[in-house]
Amino acid sequence: MIKPVTTAMVLAAGLGTRMQPITNTLPKPLVNVGGKALIDWVLDDFAASGITKAIINVHHLAPFIRSHVATRTAPQIVISDETDLLLETGGGIIKALPLLGTEPFLAANTDAFTVGGSMSAVARLQSSWSESIDALLLLHPLELTHGFDGPGDFAMDSQSRLTPRASTLKVPFVYAGIQLLRPEIFKAEKLEPFSMWRIWQRLMAAGRIAGVVQDGAWFHVGTPEAVVTTDAHLKHMGLAADTVSSRA
């Protein structure tokens, strides 16, 4: 355990090319699923889990996201502007580091979320944190995903150590879109566009990264087709439309 995490990074700057044509006029984080925008599934969960500040990076159709989150009361929203250059996941976090502070922080995608389960994603990550690691990734069993059509991302051993999928293999776990990170892991990196996979690979080689598996239902919403199927699943679970709160 660590002291409660109160700060998070929400990665909302991407182009959302797989979600076209919707994302030609609407940024992917604002796509409506189950009665509210994708970004609100993440932010509502953060607010309920004790996160008091969320840094949101913006690039594609940035004014739409700025306007959408401006009325939120929790968590406090701070914008990290990438309109001049899209920095990808790794570079986006580096640019936001002065806003994230010196303690471990969360970083989350906006196209995936978990509902149900024995504890929240935030609580799961915090309760599984260890001084022996620098990054902890939330995982979900590949066979129990909704909207994910790939062969998985990681294998994991009995010590929770991760191994990336080889190109020809299928592995049991998918990265569920949220991670707990030490800010120190970015010290050697330049402010440039790059994926978090570069840092994950370095940490895997050093044995400083681990995974934890989340229960509950996990949804990946990366295409227009996934919007339709996710809506159907949420309605079946009684979690769609008028049964969800879209703002905190």
C-alpha positions in Angstrom: 0.0 0.0 0.0 1.0 3.6 -0.6 -0.7 6.7 0.7 -3.9 7.5 -1.3 -3.2 8.6 -4.8 -5.0 11.9 -5.5 -3.7 12.9 -9.0 -4.3 11.3 -12.4 -3.5 11.9 -16.0 -6.3 11.4 -18.6 -4.9 10.7 -22.1 -7.5 12.5 -24.3 -5.4 13.9 -27.1 -5.5 11.1 -29.7 -6.9 11.4 -33.2 -9.3 8.4 -32.8 -8.8 7.2 -36.4 -10.4 3.8 -35.8 -13.5 5.6 -34.6 -14.0 7.5 -37.9 -16.2 8.9 -39.3 -17.5 9.8 -35.8 -14.2 11.4 -34.9 -14.1 13.6 -38.0 -16.3 16.0 -36.0 -16.2 14.8 -32.4 -13.2 13.8 -30.3 -13.3 10.2 -29.2 -13.4 11.0 -25.5 -16.7 12.6 -26.1 -18.4 9.7 -27.9 -21.5 8.8 -26.0 -21.7 5.3 -24.6 -24.3 4.1 -22.2 -25.7 7.5 -21.7 -22.5 9.5 -21.1 -19.3 10.5 -22.8 -16.4 8.0 -22.6 -14.2 10.5 -20.7 -16.9 10.8 -18.0 -16.8 7.0 -17.4 -13.2 7.6 -16.4 -13.6 10.9 -14.5 -16.7 9.7 -12.6 -14.8 6.6 -11.4 -11.8 8.8 -10.4 -14.1 11.2 -8.5 -15.7 8.3 -6.6 -12.3 6.8 -5.9 -10.8 9.9 -4.2 -8.9 11.4 -7.1 -9.0 15.2 -6.6 -7.1 16.4 -9.6 -7.1 15.2 -13.2 -4.7 16.5 -15.9 -6.3 16.1 -19.3 -4.1 16.4 -22.4 -5.9 17.7 -25.6 -5.0 17.9 -29.3 -7.7 16.7 -31.7 -10.7 19.0 -31.6 -9.4 20.3 -28.3 -12.1 23.1 -27.8 -14.8 20.4 -27.6 -13.1 18.6 -24.7 -12.2 21.9 -22.9 -15.9 22.9 -23.1 -17.2 19.5 -22.0 -15.0 19.2 -18.8 -15.3 22.9 -17.8 -18.5 22.3 -15.8 -17.2 19.4 -13.8 -16.9 19.9 -10.0 -14.9 16.8 -9.3 -12.1 16.0 -9.9 -10.5 19.4 -10.4 -9.6 19.6 -14.1 -6.3 20.9 -15.5 -5.7 21.0 -19.2 -2.3 20.1 -20.7 -2.4 21.6 -24.2 -0.8 19.6 -27.1 -2.6 21.4 -29.9 0.8 22.4 -31.5 2.2 18.8 -31.4 0.6 15.4 -30.6 3.0 13.8 -28.2 1.4 10.3 -27.9 1.1 8.6 -24.5 4.7 8.8 -23.3 5.4 12.3 -24.5 2.0 13.5 -23.2 2.8 12.4 -19.7 6.2 14.0 -19.8 4.8 17.4 -20.8 2.3 17.1 -17.9 4.8 16.1 -15.3 5.1 19.6 -13.7 1.3 19.3 -13.1 1.4 15.8 -11.8 3.8 16.3 -8.8 6.4 14.1 -7.3 4.2 11.2 -5.9 2.9 8.2 -7.8 0.0 9.1 -10.1 -2.5 7.3 -12.3 -2.6 7.5 -16.1 -5.7 6.4 -18.0 -7.0 6.1 -21.5 -10.5 7.2 -22.3 -11.5 4.4 -24.6 -11.7 1.7 -21.9 -13.5 1.3 -18.6 -14.5 -1.3 -16.0 -17.9 -1.6 -14.4 -18.7 -3.8 -11.4 -16.1 -5.9 -9.7 -15.1 -6.4 -6.1 -13.2 -3.0 -6.0 -12.6 0.0 -8.2 -9.7 0.1 -10.6 -8.1 2.8 -8.5 -8.4 0.8 -5.3 -7.1 -2.4 -7.0 -3.9 -0.6 -8.2 -3.3 1.1 -4.9 -3.8 -2.1 -2.9 -1.3 -4.0 -5.1 1.4 -1.4 -5.2 4.9 -2.3 -4.1 8.1 -0.5 -3.4 9.9 -2.9 -5.6 8.2 -1.6 -8.8 7.9 1.7 -10.7 4.8 0.9 -12.7 1.7 -1.2 -12.1 -0.6 -2.0 -15.0 -4.3 -2.9 -14.6 -5.0 -6.0 -16.7 -8.1 -7.9 -17.8 -8.4 -11.5 -19.0 -8.5 -11.5 -22.8 -11.3 -14.0 -22.9 -13.6 -11.8 -20.8 -13.2 -8.5 -22.7 -15.9 -6.6 -24.6 -15.0 -4.8 -27.8 -11.4 -6.0 -27.9 -10.4 -8.1 -31.0 -6.6 -8.5 -30.6 -4.5 -11.4 -29.3 -3.7 -9.7 -26.0 -0.8 -7.7 -24.6 0.9 -9.6 -21.8 1.7 -12.8 -20.1 2.2 -12.7 -16.3 4.0 -15.1 -14.0 3.2 -16.0 -10.4 5.2 -13.0 -9.1 3.0 -10.6 -11.3 5.9 -9.9 -13.6 5.0 -9.1 -17.2 6.2 -10.5 -20.5 5.1 -8.8 -23.7 3.3 -10.8 -26.4 5.5 -12.1 -29.2 4.2 -11.3 -32.7 3.0 -14.8 -33.4 1.5 -15.6 -30.0 -1.8 -15.1 -28.1 -1.4 -14.1 -24.4 -3.9 -14.2 -21.5 -4.1 -10.5 -20.6 -5.0 -7.2 -22.1 -3.8 -3.9 -20.8 -7.0 -2.4 -19.3 -6.1 1.2 -20.0 -5.1 2.5 -16.5 -1.7 2.4 -14.7 0.0 3.6 -11.6 3.4 5.2 -12.2 6.3 6.8 -10.4 7.2 10.1 -12.0 10.9 9.2 -11.8 10.7 6.7 -14.7 10.4 9.6 -17.1 13.7 11.4 -16.1 15.8 9.9 -18.9 13.2 10.6 -21.6 13.0 13.6 -23.9 9.9 15.6 -24.6 9.0 14.1 -27.9 6.2 11.9 -29.3 6.6 8.3 -28.1 4.5 5.5 -26.8 4.5 4.2 -23.2 5.6 0.9 -24.6 9.1 2.2 -24.7 9.1 2.8 -21.0 7.3 -0.5 -20.3 9.9 -2.4 -22.2 12.7 -0.8 -20.2 11.0 -1.5 -16.9 10.3 -5.1 -17.9 14.0 -5.6 -18.6 14.8 -4.2 -15.2 12.1 -6.2 -13.4 10.4 -2.9 -12.2 7.0 -3.3 -13.7 4.1 -5.6 -12.6 0.4 -6.3 -13.4 -2.7 -6.8 -11.4 -5.9 -8.3 -12.8 -9.2 -6.6 -12.4 -12.6 -8.4 -12.1 -15.9 -6.9 -13.2 -16.8 -6.2 -16.9 -14.3 -4.5 -19.1 -15.2 -2.6 -22.2 -12.9 -1.3 -25.0 -14.6 1.2 -27.2 -12.4 1.9 -30.1 -14.7 1.6 -33.1 -18.2 2.7 -34.1 -19.2 -1.0 -33.9 -17.9 -1.2 -30.3 -20.1 1.8 -29.4 -23.2 -0.2 -30.5 -22.2 -3.4 -28.7 -21.1 -1.7 -25.5 -24.4 0.2 -25.4 -26.3 -3.2 -25.7 -24.2 -4.8 -22.9 -24.7 -1.8 -20.6 -28.4 -1.8 -21.1 -28.5 -5.5 -20.4 -26.6 -4.8 -17.1 -29.0 -2.0 -16.2 -26.2 0.6 -16.5 -27.2 2.6 -19.5 -29.1 5.8 -20.3 -31.2 7.1 -17.4 -29.6 4.8 -14.8 -26.1 6.4 -15.0 -24.9 9.8 -13.7 -23.0 11.6 -16.4 -21.4 14.3 -14.2 -19.8 14.5 -10.8 
